[in-house]
Amino acid sequence: MMPINKFNNTKIKIYATTKGIKIVDSPIKIQILNILDGQVSEIEIVKQTGKSKSTISVHLKNLIDEGIISFKSHPLDRRSKLFYIYADYIGEICPDKIIYKLPEIESQITSKAQLYMELFRQFKSILLIHGLQIEPLEVATGQRIGEHLYSQFEYETLEQLTELVKDKFNELDLGQLKISSFEPLILKNNGCHECFKLQYNISTCNVTKGILKSIFESHFNREVSVEEVECTSKYDDCCTFTVDY
């Protein structure tokens, strides 16, 4: 059993820019980055942060110089700018350990499949015990796998696609997938490989989330949102994913 620490909410963000890896630890800059969901004006940033315009201007300039954000002219007011995140978000570092105990290797490793599963469990756990959460990279990894899997599917309807996804999950020992609902689209995964015998009290199945995101984005031909609302790592009965399209 590996309970999660009650860590400080102030997290250090990590970005990959054209100038290299950049670390953001300023609380105001982090607040600004949290606001930049899409394109946001400086007036709106000032309003949401409660800081002065001069303070926000300085931090915006620093973030631009670091290659983390960029801007464009406002289409309705050429004197105004819209700011947006330009760099790739890698993850975050928490001030404290996210977990404080590594999972035990409970059985003998006798196959390549067991070896890779244990490597995955231990690597993820070592990152978390050092306070490093790389969910964006895990999701991106899953998306690449999902793209490849989707290219193998031949189907006509969403129902047929979900059956193919269920069969593929079973074939690859990713879990026993069940479609709980089509409207909204809800998938439940029993025996999930990604959080197998892990109890962190946080959702951890980010690669699986990326696989599902890529498959359904390819089907709907637009961006979809996939959220893990239940996870066996949080002591839930199964891992449940909602797909908002």
C-alpha positions as CSV (number, residue, x, y, z in Angstrom):
1,M,0.0,0.0,0.0
2,M,1.6,3.3,-1.1
3,P,-0.5,6.3,0.1
4,I,0.0,9.6,-1.6
5,N,1.6,12.5,0.3
6,K,-0.3,15.6,1.1
7,F,2.1,17.8,-0.8
8,N,2.1,21.5,-1.3
9,N,-0.2,22.7,-4.1
10,T,2.6,24.9,-5.6
11,K,4.2,22.8,-8.3
12,I,7.1,23.5,-10.6
13,K,6.2,23.2,-14.3
14,I,8.6,21.8,-16.9
15,Y,8.5,22.8,-20.6
16,A,10.4,21.8,-23.7
17,T,11.2,24.8,-25.8
18,T,13.3,25.6,-28.9
19,K,15.9,26.9,-26.4
20,G,16.0,23.7,-24.3
21,I,14.2,22.5,-21.2
22,K,12.8,25.3,-19.1
23,I,11.7,25.1,-15.4
24,V,9.1,27.5,-14.1
25,D,9.0,27.9,-10.3
26,S,7.6,31.4,-9.9
27,P,4.1,31.2,-8.4
28,I,2.9,34.2,-10.5
29,K,4.3,32.7,-13.7
30,I,2.7,29.3,-12.9
31,Q,-0.6,31.1,-12.2
32,I,-0.3,32.8,-15.6
33,L,0.4,29.5,-17.4
34,N,-2.6,27.9,-15.7
35,I,-4.8,30.7,-17.1
36,L,-3.4,30.3,-20.7
37,D,-5.9,27.6,-21.8
38,G,-6.1,28.8,-25.4
39,Q,-5.5,32.4,-26.3
40,V,-5.9,34.9,-23.5
41,S,-5.6,38.7,-23.4
42,E,-3.3,40.6,-21.0
43,I,-6.4,42.3,-19.5
44,E,-8.0,39.0,-18.7
45,I,-4.7,37.7,-17.2
46,V,-4.5,40.8,-15.0
47,K,-8.1,40.3,-13.9
48,Q,-7.7,36.7,-13.0
49,T,-4.4,37.0,-11.2
50,G,-5.3,40.2,-9.3
51,K,-1.8,41.6,-10.0
52,S,-1.0,44.9,-11.5
53,K,-0.6,45.3,-15.3
54,S,3.1,46.2,-14.9
55,T,3.8,43.1,-12.9
56,I,2.0,40.8,-15.4
57,S,3.8,42.6,-18.3
58,V,7.2,41.8,-16.8
59,H,6.3,38.1,-16.3
60,L,4.8,37.8,-19.8
61,K,8.0,39.2,-21.3
62,N,10.1,36.7,-19.3
63,L,8.0,33.8,-20.4
64,I,8.2,35.0,-24.1
65,D,12.0,35.4,-23.8
66,E,12.2,31.8,-22.4
67,G,10.3,30.5,-25.4
68,I,7.5,29.2,-23.2
69,I,4.7,31.4,-24.5
70,S,4.0,33.5,-27.6
71,F,1.4,36.0,-28.7
72,K,-0.6,37.3,-31.6
73,S,-2.5,40.5,-32.3
74,H,-6.1,40.5,-31.1
75,P,-8.4,40.2,-34.2
76,L,-10.8,42.8,-32.9
77,D,-8.2,45.2,-31.4
78,R,-4.8,45.4,-33.1
79,R,-3.4,47.2,-30.1
80,S,-4.1,44.3,-27.9
81,K,-2.3,40.9,-27.8
82,L,-3.5,37.4,-27.2
83,F,-1.0,35.2,-25.3
84,Y,-0.8,31.4,-25.6
85,I,1.5,28.6,-24.6
86,Y,4.0,27.9,-27.3
87,A,6.3,25.3,-25.7
88,D,5.5,21.6,-25.1
89,Y,4.4,20.9,-21.5
90,I,6.4,18.0,-20.1
91,G,5.2,17.7,-16.6
92,E,5.6,19.0,-13.1
93,I,7.7,18.6,-10.0
94,C,6.0,18.6,-6.6
95,P,7.8,20.1,-3.6
96,D,7.4,16.9,-1.7
97,K,7.3,13.2,-2.7
98,I,4.0,12.2,-4.4
99,I,4.4,8.7,-2.9
100,Y,6.7,7.6,-0.2
101,K,7.1,3.9,-0.8
102,L,8.1,1.9,-3.8
103,P,6.0,-1.2,-4.8
104,E,7.5,-4.6,-4.0
105,I,8.5,-7.0,-6.7
106,E,6.1,-9.7,-5.5
107,S,6.8,-12.6,-7.8
108,Q,9.6,-14.2,-9.9
109,I,10.1,-12.6,-13.3
110,T,9.9,-15.5,-15.8
111,S,8.9,-13.8,-19.1
112,K,9.6,-10.8,-21.2
113,A,6.0,-9.5,-20.6
114,Q,6.5,-9.7,-16.8
115,L,9.8,-8.0,-17.1
116,Y,8.4,-5.0,-19.0
117,M,5.4,-4.7,-16.8
118,E,7.7,-4.6,-13.7
119,L,10.0,-2.1,-15.4
120,F,7.1,0.1,-16.1
121,R,5.7,-0.1,-12.5
122,Q,9.1,0.6,-10.9
123,F,10.1,3.4,-13.3
124,K,6.7,5.2,-12.8
125,S,7.0,4.8,-9.0
126,I,10.6,6.1,-8.8
127,L,9.5,9.2,-10.7
128,L,6.6,9.8,-8.3
129,I,8.7,9.1,-5.2
130,H,11.0,12.0,-6.3
131,G,7.9,14.2,-6.9
132,L,8.1,14.1,-10.7
133,Q,4.8,13.8,-12.6
134,I,5.2,13.4,-16.3
135,E,1.6,12.8,-17.3
136,P,1.8,14.8,-20.6
137,L,4.7,12.6,-21.8
138,E,2.9,9.4,-20.8
139,V,-0.3,10.5,-22.6
140,A,1.8,11.4,-25.7
141,T,3.4,8.0,-25.6
142,G,0.0,6.4,-25.5
143,Q,-1.2,8.5,-28.4
144,R,1.6,7.2,-30.6
145,I,0.7,3.6,-29.8
146,G,-3.0,4.5,-30.3
147,E,-2.3,5.9,-33.8
148,H,-0.5,2.6,-34.8
149,L,-3.3,0.4,-33.4
150,Y,-6.0,2.5,-35.1
151,S,-4.3,2.0,-38.5
152,Q,-5.0,-1.7,-38.1
153,F,-8.7,-1.4,-37.6
154,E,-11.3,-1.9,-40.4
155,Y,-14.8,-1.0,-39.3
156,E,-17.9,1.2,-40.2
157,T,-19.6,2.2,-37.0
158,L,-18.5,3.4,-33.6
159,E,-19.9,0.2,-32.1
160,Q,-17.7,-1.9,-34.3
161,L,-14.7,0.2,-33.4
162,T,-15.3,-0.2,-29.7
163,E,-15.4,-4.0,-30.2
164,L,-12.1,-3.9,-32.0
165,V,-10.6,-1.8,-29.2
166,K,-11.9,-4.3,-26.6
167,D,-10.4,-7.2,-28.6
168,K,-7.1,-5.4,-29.0
169,F,-6.9,-4.6,-25.2
170,N,-7.5,-8.3,-24.4
171,E,-5.0,-9.5,-27.0
172,L,-2.3,-7.2,-25.6
173,D,-3.2,-7.9,-22.0
174,L,-4.0,-4.2,-21.5
175,G,-7.1,-5.2,-19.5
176,Q,-10.7,-6.3,-20.1
177,L,-12.4,-3.3,-21.6
178,K,-16.2,-2.9,-21.3
179,I,-18.4,-0.2,-22.8
180,S,-20.6,1.2,-20.0
181,S,-22.3,3.8,-22.2
182,F,-22.2,5.3,-25.7
183,E,-23.8,8.6,-24.8
184,P,-21.8,9.7,-23.1
185,L,-19.0,7.4,-24.1
186,I,-17.7,5.6,-21.0
187,L,-15.2,2.7,-20.9
188,K,-14.4,0.6,-17.9
189,N,-11.2,-1.4,-17.8
190,N,-10.8,-4.4,-15.4
191,G,-7.4,-5.9,-14.8
192,C,-5.6,-2.7,-16.1
193,H,-1.9,-3.4,-16.8
194,E,-0.9,0.2,-16.0
195,C,-1.9,0.4,-12.4
196,F,-1.6,-3.3,-11.6
197,K,-1.1,-3.8,-7.9
198,L,-0.4,-0.1,-7.4
199,Q,-2.2,1.9,-4.8
200,Y,-1.2,5.6,-5.0
201,N,-4.6,7.1,-4.3
202,I,-4.2,9.0,-7.6
203,S,-5.2,8.2,-11.2
204,T,-2.1,6.7,-13.0
205,C,-3.3,5.2,-16.3
206,N,-2.0,8.0,-18.5
207,V,-0.6,5.8,-21.3
208,T,-4.0,4.1,-21.6
209,K,-5.6,7.5,-21.6
210,G,-3.4,8.5,-24.5
211,I,-4.2,5.3,-26.5
212,L,-7.9,5.9,-26.2
213,K,-7.6,9.6,-27.0
214,S,-5.7,8.9,-30.2
215,I,-8.1,6.1,-31.3
216,F,-11.2,8.2,-30.8
217,E,-9.7,11.4,-32.2
218,S,-8.9,9.4,-35.4
219,H,-12.4,8.1,-35.5
220,F,-14.2,11.4,-34.9
221,N,-11.6,13.4,-36.9
222,R,-11.4,16.1,-34.2
223,E,-9.9,16.6,-30.7
224,V,-11.5,14.7,-27.9
225,S,-11.0,14.8,-24.2
226,V,-10.4,11.6,-22.3
227,E,-10.5,11.6,-18.5
228,E,-9.8,8.8,-16.0
229,V,-12.5,9.3,-13.4
230,E,-11.9,6.0,-11.6
231,C,-8.7,4.0,-11.1
232,T,-7.9,0.9,-9.2
233,S,-4.8,2.8,-7.9
234,K,-7.4,5.0,-6.0
235,Y,-9.0,1.8,-4.6
236,D,-11.8,1.9,-7.2
237,D,-13.2,-1.4,-8.6
238,C,-11.9,-0.7,-12.1
239,C,-10.4,2.1,-14.2
240,T,-13.1,4.2,-15.9
241,F,-12.5,6.6,-18.8
242,T,-14.9,9.2,-20.1
243,V,-14.6,10.3,-23.7
244,D,-15.9,13.8,-24.5
245,Y,-16.3,14.3,-28.2
